[in-house]
Amino acid sequence: MAGRVPSETDEHTATSTPAHTSAPRISSPPGNSLRQSTGIDDEDIEASAAKGGQPASKPTASTANEKPDIEHTVVADDPRSWSSARKWTQLAMLSFGALIPTMAANVFFPAIDQIKSDLNASDAQISLSISLYILAQGSFPLVWAPTSEIIGRKPCFLLAMLIFSVCVGVAGAVRSIKAVIALRVLGAAGSAAMLSISAGSIADMYEPHERGVKVGIYYSAPLLGPALAPVIGGALTEAGGWQATFYAMAGLGGASCLSFFFFRETFRVERSLAWQTAKQRALAKAEGSRQAQANRDIKVSRHRRKSRPISLVGIEADLSHGIPAPQFKPTLADVNPWSNFKHVLNQPHNVLSLIYNGLAFGSQYSLSYTAARTFAAAPYSYGPLLVGVVLLALGVGGIFGSVLGGKLSDLRLRRKGIELGHKAPAEERIKSSFLAMMLCPLAFIMYAWTVHQHVEIAAPVVSLVLIGFSTFWPYSTSLSYIVDSNVGGASGAVSCNSFFRGLTAFVASEVAGPLQDAVGDGALYTGWAVLITFGQVLITVVAFKATSWREDKLSAWAWLKFRGLRKRIARSR
C-alpha cells in the first residue's frame, strides 16, 4: 500500500516474490534523485538491502529508537547524508533567494517622491503597491507548496526567480503606476516560492534536532532584506533614480536564478505525504477503471461464448492479464492548494501557531512603515539614508534573535530527548522562547512612548533592537515547530504560515498610516503590545497541550466543543 513505511518483512518479501508479481513501477518527477524513486512501497531499495547492498541512509541517534515515519523512509541519495559543505552551500542559495524578494518589498521607499512625480502617482496608489505585494507574496505559497510536492523543489525555485526577475526588471522600464503595481504583484507571486518551500528543502536536508539553527540562519535573510532595503534604496536612488532600485533587484534575482541551476534536488517522493496521497488517489481511480473494463470484457465474452461454455475463471485470468497495470505520473492536475490548506487548519496546534506568527509578522510591517514616517518627520527630520540606518536596528535585532532562538531550541530538544530516552516532542522548542516572549510587549511599549514623547534617538534605536530580538526569537522557534510537527508536509504547513503572515501584514500596512495619524505612536504600539501578548497566550497553550492533541487527533478540538458544534450544524441541515 502506498504511504507504508518499509519493514523487515517487506525486505524478505521483496527477495522471495517473483519479478512478474511486483508492484507496477511508478513514474517520478524529473531530477537526479527523483528518477531513481518509484514510491514508498517500491521494493527495489529493500531488495538491494536484502542482497547485501547498503541502504541509502542510516538511522541517526535521534531516530534509532523511534517508530518509523514517512520522514525517515529509506531513499536513494538521501539529502541528510550529504556532506556538510554541500548542505551549507544549498542553505546559502536558499537564504540569498529569500533575501532579494523581501528587499524588493520596500527598496523603493526612498524614491517614493520621484515615483509620484514621474508617474503621477497618488499616496493611495503607492500604499496599494506595497500592500498588494505583501498579500501576493503571502498568498501564492499555497500554490507553490503543493506544486513542489509534485514536481520537486528545484524546478519551482528556477521558475520563481525567473518570474520575479523579469517582472521587476520590466517594472523599472514602464511609465504607468498601474503597470508598476501589476508587475510588482506578479513578481511577488513568483518570489513567494522562496519564502515557503525553502523550509521544505531545509527539512529534507536536516534531522529535526538540527533544524532550529538552520531555520534561524535561513530566516535571517528575509529579516535582513527589509532592514537593508532603505539603505540600499537610498544609495541607488541618489545614483540612478527610482528605476535603479528595480533594475538592481532584477539583476540580483537573475543571479539567484542562475545559482539554482547548480542546486541539488532535495525532494524525495517517498517522504512526501502530498505525493503519496496523490499517488494513492490516482491509482485507486485507475484500478477502478481497470476493474470496470475487465467486467465489461467478461460480459462480452460470456455473450459471445454461450454456445461454447468454458471456464469463467480462465476468461477472467486472461482478460486481467491483458489489461495494463495502473501507473501514476504526477501532473499539475494533482496540485490542490485547498486540500493542503484544509489539512493544516484541521489541526489546532497549527491554527494557534499561525495566528501567533501572523500577529508577530504584521507588527513588524506596521512598525517598518510608521517608523519611516516618524523619523522622516520633525523633530527627527532624517533623510532617506539615515532613516534606513535607524531601521537597520530592527533587522539586526531580528537576526540575533532568530539565530539564537534556533540554537537554543535545538539544544533544548536534544537535552529533553536525552532526559526522556527517546525523541523529544516538537513542543519543547516553544518552551525555549518564554524569556523572549516576556520581553517583547515591554519592548513595544518602550518604543511606543519614547517616539511619542520625541525622546533622543538612542532610546528608540535600543527599543527597535529589542523588538527585533524578542519578536523573532519566538518566531524562529515557532517556524521550526511548524516544520517538525507536520511530518511529511513541511512545505504545505509553511505555505499556510506565509499566507497568515501575508494577510496580517497586508492589513497592518493598510491601516498603519491612518491609525498613526489618528491615535499616535504611543497608543498604536501599546495596542500592538496587547495583541502580541494575546498571541503569546495562544502559543503557550500550544507548548503545553499540543503534544496530546497531535497524539489524539479525534479529540484535538474537543476543548472548543468543535465536534459537538459541527454535529449540531449537520443535524440542523
Secondary structure, DSSP 8 states (H G I E B T S, - for coil): -TT----HHHHHHHHHS-GGGS-------SSTTGGG---TT-SHHHHHHHTT---S----TTTTTS---GGG---TT-GGGS-HHHHHHHHHHHHHHHHHHHHHTTTTGGGHHHHHHHHT--HHHHHHHHHHHHHHHHHTHHHHHHHHHHH-HHHHHHHHHHHHHHHHHHHTT---HHHHHHHHHHHHHHHGGGGTHHHHHHHHHS-HHHHHHHHHHHHHHHHHHHHHHHHHHHHHHHHH-HHHHHHHHHHHHHHHHHHGGG------GGG-HHHHHHHHHHHHHHHHHHHHHHHHHHHHHHHHTTTS---HHHHHHHHHHHS--------GGG--HHHHHHHHHTSHHHHHHHHHHHHHHHHHHHHHHHHHHHHHSTTT---HHHHHHHHHHHHHHHHHHHHHHHHHHHHHHHHHHHHHTS---TTHHHHTTHHHHHHHHHHHHHHHHHHHTT--THHHHHHHHHHHHHHHHHHHHHHHHHHHHSTT-HHHHHHHHHHHHHHHHHHHHHHHHHHHHHHHHHHHHHHHHHHHHHHHHHHHHHHHHHHHHHH-GGGTTGGGTHHHHHHHHHHH-
